[in-house]
Amino acid sequence: MLFLVSMEPQVSESILLSKREAARTLSISVRTLDNLIAAKEVPVRRIGRRVLIARQYLEQFALRKNLPR
């Protein structure tokens, strides 16, 4: 029997994602995500030095119809 194991961490079950995980989820660069955070388009939570984004906020952002420019 052969088992395939993914070396990529599973982020689908996490409530809070790192910026890298959030960017990967949205299929954008971390720099673009940083710009969205700076523009307050995507809210973040800070825990110590870590900047985390709630999966719920990513889903709300991705499902918005009219994105401000």
N, C-alpha and C positions, 0 to 999 in steps of 0.2 A: 504494500500500500504506500502511495506517495502523497505527502502533505506539502502544500505550498504555503509558505509563510511570508507575508509582506513585511518588508523592513521599514516601511513608512508607518509612523504612528497613526493610530486610529483617532481621529478628531470628531467623528460623527456623534459621539455620545457626550462630549464635554459641554458643560454649560457655558464656561468662560474659555475663550480662545486667546492665544497670544496673537500679536500683530502678524507674525508670519503665517500662523494657521488661518487667521481671518482673511488675510490677503489671498491665500491659496483657495479658500472656500469661495471667495468672490471672483476668482480668476483675474486678479489684478496684482500689481506690484506692491511691495511694502511702502514704497515712496508715494504711490497714489493713495494708499490707505492713510498714510501720514497726512497727506493734503486734505483728505476727507475729514479726518479727525480734527485738524486745525481749523477747518471751516465749520466745525460742529455739525457735520452731516451724519457722522457716526459717533454716538456717545461711547465713552470708555469708563472703565473702573480702574482705579489705581490701587494696587496692593503693594505697599513698599515701593520699590522701584519698578515693579512690573506694571505694564499697561495691558489690560485685558479687555476684550470686547465680548459682550454677551451674545450668544448665538441668536437669541431672540431679536436683538437690534440688527444683526446682519440680515436676518430674514425680512424684517420690516423694510430695511434699506433696499434690498434686492427686489422687493415686490412693489415699491412705490412706482406710480405711473409717470408722474411729472417731476423730474429731477431739476432742481434749480441750477441755473448756469451762472 
